[in-house]
Amino acid sequence: MWYWAYAVFAMLAILMYSLFYFRAKYRGGVPGFSAAQLAVEVSAEAAIPSLTNTISFMRLSIVAIMHAVFTAMTYAWAASLGLLTPTGLIVLIVFNLIIILGEGFVAFVQSLRLHFYEMYTKFFSGAGTLFMPFTLGLRWVRLTIAV
């Protein structure tokens, strides 16, 4: 129950900070916006990124839960076959390697998603110079140098 109170308090704090920030940034008023429009826009700009960041971090907790479940299943299976028998040791080794590879793949995909989606949509502006490679056209060889 206290988590909801904390979430509401945090959202109100973000909303108030955003309103003060926009007020200071535009020195009292935003041209073409009333106070109600500004409050709705600021609250939407604060709520949506907070929700998406929370969901993004929930993925990490899901990976931790998956690790615990798969490890417990592997250990229970190996214990049912005899933990120190050759079959039990093979099950432990093989399935722990599968768990390591699977979690490594999930971590790799999560890091790619964080780089390409989270970072580029927030910080990449794309307002640079057009890429023009240096091309030297020789008679039999075409040489392109990308600097």
Helices and strands as residue ranges (DSSP letters): H 2-25, H 35-81, H 86-113, I 114-119, H 120-123, E 134-137, E 142-145
